[in-house]
Amino acid sequence: MATPQGKHAPQNPAGMFENRLRKNARHFRKWAHSHRLTCFRVYDRDIPEYPYAVDLYGERVHLVEYPRRRALQAGSVETQRAEVLATVAAVLEVPPERIHVKTHTPQPWGRKQYEKMGQGSERFVVEEQGLKFWVNLGDYLDTGLFMDHRLTRARVREEAKGKRFLNLFAYTGAFTVYAAAGGAKSTVTVDLSSNYLDWAEENLVLNGLADSRHALVRADVLPWLEAQREEPDRYELIVCDPPSFSTSKRMSGSFNVQRDHPRLLAALRAVLEPGGVLYFSTNFLGFELDDDATRGLEVEELTPASLPEDFQRKEIHRCWRMVAPRAGRP
């Protein structure tokens, strides 16, 4: 049946997805090469009917689906997943066995952070802005490198020279690698997971940066930080990127970023050198920063400008740069 004159037939969503993926891949592959990146995002849930994130890690793909409730109820998720997998393999020229497919579903607060999913997936190295990192696409929902913080890591490298640097809730230590590469006088990296601290050390080794100046501390961050009030050392540059919620047998109680961030910021201020810089970030998008907790600090929210060009969706994280008053000032 002919389409009425002056009107166009609606485009098939599957064709729209393929066309968008092809166009994005062409653009971002060139862009990534110019920015010295071998891992980057090529599709970011651009089309509502195709709620997927497609990331290239070298010659592999990390494909995460964000199924909508309607699709789950209709039972159409598996059919679409198979279609998307075939399209991604064809357009990006990556064999299916090199595509790691995961499903991101909202979890009740209290799920373990970075929960283990698979067993023994192969690790490999990617490059980012002149540095190298181990990643693992199969064993966890996250890969070992949060690409959305790429620009903030670059800021840390630029500011780190000669400074004492502290990385809290450090995960696999990417911020520490950047600070060390930027010439930090010393670094302290704190996380509750010994697995991720080992990974952080391996990232330092990979970049030829592992030495006695860079300490790795396994601890529950908030109690550890509060205990540092009595220590003489102060830090001129701090990164604190806490989870939205965390609980563990190794923790005393639980951590809730909205509830606990005033206490956390008070502890951070106690160890921040006058004139020192704190980068504070959260991926809890309903987060509201307590005004009293930042009183006296110079506060600048960096988002959405803190998100790289390949992240089309701006609801990924929120990030602030906070500067402590210099000595003699209120």
PyMOL commands that set and color helices and strands:
alter all, ss='L'
color gray80, all
select helices_A, chain A and resi 13-34+69-74+77-92+96-98+147-159+174-181+194-206+221-230+257-271+292-294
alter helices_A, ss='H'
color red, helices_A
select strands_A, chain A and resi 39-44+52-57+60-65+99-103+123-128+131-136+164-168+186-191+214-218+235-240+245-247+254-256+272-282+298-301+318-323
alter strands_A, ss='S'
color yellow, strands_A
deselect
rebuild
show_as cartoon
